[in-house]
Amino acid sequence: MKKSVDAGSGIFGKTAQYISTLEAARLCGVSTFSVQRWFDEGLLKGARLPGGKRKIEAESLKRFMQEHGLLPSASAVREKRTRVLVMESDAKLLDVIKESLARGGECLVETASNGLDAGMALAEFKPDAVVVSVAIEDIPGASLVQRIRQSPLGRSVRIIALTGKKSQDDIKEIRAAGANAVLVKPFGMQELAKALKSATGA
């Protein structure tokens, strides 16, 4: 275990005590939004500067990276992972999907529970695929999918839409808006993994 810590210590610099959220995000291979959330949840220690900016303690980040397998020794594997953004307002379902996709180590998963967070994550995380609940903002599913597809960063992303509507007309509308696949709730996690693999070619 000590060897793992030493292997990653050099990336922080010999004298660094605090690093920016941007640099922390780069080291972890996630968005700055994720680092900010970890800080706010108390998972990372540091200081909040005037104006709201956060500085992360280097030692705290090293411990966090070690505990979550984010040290450089795992970087080559991490780069091969499919980057998946999950947008779901149901907190329980969001956690289930995140845990299921991340469990095998093939996916690097970011989450968002509302439209604002989703927009930030889409811009910063730059996912390969988006798993999106069409009811995240209580607007027609086709409209939400269309917003993602028409955004500059959403033109090439693969979209898996989740819907509670079983009507074939609704499903066709969501597909026409830009979804690569549509899953009707309730669905199994194996079904989601299969749809994601098929859409991304992973």
Secondary structure, 3 states (H helix, E strand, C coil): CHHHHHHHHHHHCCCCCEEEHHHHHHHHCCCHHHHHHHHHCCCCCEEECCCCCEEEEHHHHHHHHHHCCCCHHHHHHHHCCEEEEEECCCHHHHHHHHHHHHHCCCEEEEEECCHHHHHHHHHHHCCCEEEEECCCCCCCHHHHHHHHHHCCCCCCCEEEEEECCCCHHHHHHHHHCCCCEEEECCCCHHHHHHHHHHHHCC
